[in-house]
């Protein structure tokens, strides 16, 4: 079951509200029915919540099964580091404005370097726009850098400059990395569908905090889900758990 630790950034998903005109007499009748039968409303809400939880759990189960059987399909066009074999895959959902993601990125770099022949790290965007106003813009800039083969370099620069996000910074990093600036700007404009695809996946899994990780082995079928900025020993322990039959 997917869960979260306290050491992560989180934000409620946006809720769309529609203006609905309700006849005053009908509204009064509905309110009276609710007053006369409060348990019916409670039961309905609980049943709805249960159905939502069950659907979410099934989605998570299906996702984990696909990750262990066909990791390439889950990774898609997401940037990767480490092994090219996809025997052990670590999916990371992250937000460039999240301080815990920045902390995790430092440890992850060492973890992947030490396990480059075993583990594949795949990055998925989960910008928490409710609490991080520059999260989308930073994600778009990193995606544009990815189109020129510089995602991870741009990724590192964003985390190193967290708290300073603005248009000048995005341009400066692109220039420092030797990117074609005209192509970079064009790619930023077409980055949103790819980011929205990651967001849709995260929402279907019920994720609303970062960083969040799903670690899976295609050989054993074992899966570990966890969140927050872990230390190196904890990542190693998670790896040992999934590769042990």
Secondary structure by P-SEA (a helix, b strand, c coil): cccccccbbbbccbbbbbbbbbcaaaaaaaaaaaaacaaaaaaaaaaaaaaaaaaaaaaaaaaaaaaacccccccccccccccccccbbbbbbcccccaaaaaaaaaaaaaaaaacccbbbbbbbbcccccccaaaaaaaaaaaaaaaccaaaaaaaaaaacccccaaaaaaaaaaaccaaaaaaaaaaaaaaaaaaaaaaaaaaccccccbbbbbbccccbbbbbbccccaaaaaaaaaaaacc
